């Protein structure tokens, strides 16, 4: 599912390529070399071993769902296990079975993204993720006791609440109350399989509102003191974290219990509906960073393009307001933090990615003086299928290749911090390799693309061709596929 990159979602910046200590870069290393070293260790156990299955978890508490990294589909947490073992939020029966499969050299089906990428000859997130210090530090312990129902992960992403003021085109009522209100009013989208049908989000799939008792949130706070002691990376997603009371509860806990080795990460749209929320959020973040309560705070900012194109993809976004808030964050809190732009890379991202890259370079030049404070990541969107890059005509790959060349032309250690790093270029190259390997000219996806965005325009008073005139030929092709 797309339940992923917001949940993003994803790549946190870690010590091995940018270790922040006393606000200065003290060491750097090649991201890929860490992955190669991890591959050698993993292969000593099995050719499909992945430490993220143990040391990383994403928790979607409004629906009681989890996965390890953001690639596998989410699956259910058994609430009957939580009273005696709140760590069952992470150590589900499905994950225990997948760990067992990996130990035997089998490929868990839910990890197909990595298997497909590795089959192209590329390194996958299995090696990259396992090569990060928070994952690799427990390698020997995991090898000795691999099936532990109370295993405490080092990297935790949590979604406490689905309250959100955005209706991103690839999202759903599970992650956005604004989406829920729209589908309650208009019903599902008229795609081949009705998209975001209200009846789909009933019963077990219904997000539990904050006003109701939630056994998964209760279990989380019971587990939290134990979890917190072990954490290296903690990330809050949504929904929109600025709109969630649990965000401020976590912030207050950190202020009261400083953790000098913690990387605190929050994913936000940076466009809160109430400016008072931004004030409260910035005040607490400022205290945490300026008083050195954590090693580093990474503020992830979700944006999938530039300007009006980004606003179309992420309905509710005010691009200029978001950028103003980013700069205010960087100016107001000058130490122990960075910004990472998370671009959930989809077929509407391609034509404005060049301007976003230029903006990132501009911000790096302005704000990265003693250490890198502006990052970006490009996790691939995989669902819904009609918004994948793989369905675009081959000519769009040339645009992507031009963006890679721009990054390469603005790389190299001679320019210090105001460059694109090798691992950033490699991620764009990996996306291209995946695109080329999995190109899909499915007529059904074209039909769904046209059906979805035609209805999108009707409901949201947007105009696709006014926003993406450069995509007219593809739009007409999708329209013709509908007869």
Buried (B, 14 or more C-beta within 10 A) or exposed (E): BBBBBBBBBBBBBBBBBBBBEEBEBEEBEEBBEBBEBBBEBBEEBBEBBBBBBBBBBBBBBBBBBBBBBBBBBBBEBEBEBBEEBBBBBBBBBBBBEBBEBBBEEEBBEBBBBBBBBBEEEBBBBBBBBBBBBBBBEBBEEBEEEBEBBEBBBBBBBBBBBBBBBBBBBBBBBBBBBBBBEBBEEEEBBEBEEBBBBBEBBEEEBBBBEBEEEBBBBBBBBBBBEEBBEBBBBBBBBBBBBBBBEBBBEBBEBBBEEEBEEBBBBBBBBBBBBEEEBBEBBBEBBBBBBBEEBBBBBBBBBBBBBBBBBBBBBBBBBEBEEBBEBBEEBBEEBBBBBBBBBBBBBBBBBBBBBBBBBEBBBEBBBBBBBEBBBBBBBBBBBBBBBBBBBBBBEEEBBEBBEEBBEBBBEBBEEEEEBBBBBBBBBBBBBBBBBBBEBBBEEBEBBBBBBBBBBBBBBEBBEBEBEEBBEBBEEBBEBBBEBEE
